[in-house]
Amino acid sequence: MSNIYCSVNTCHYWDKGNICAANEIMVTSDNLAAERPDTLDAPNHAQFPTTPVDDCMATCCKTFVRKGSGDERLDGVKKTT
């Protein structure tokens, strides 16, 4: 098992030790993320085109959900802990 580390503690999937507790994540380019709805995420990964970028500043984790927002994922991403 691999760990995904995340320091964004305002995310629903954040867990102590800066661990991402989502059962899967989707990382894509900022440009594509801005074009796609929040419900298009990791379970739909095959629908995403490849999105080459030149540096990490042009990437985005689409799996983010603000902690306590009540906006539970509608696309099948689940919190593992």
ABEGO torsion letter per residue (X at the ends): XBBBBBABAABAABBBGGBBABABBBBBBAAAAAABBAABBAAAAAABBBBBBABAAABBBAABBBBGAGBBBAAGBBBAX
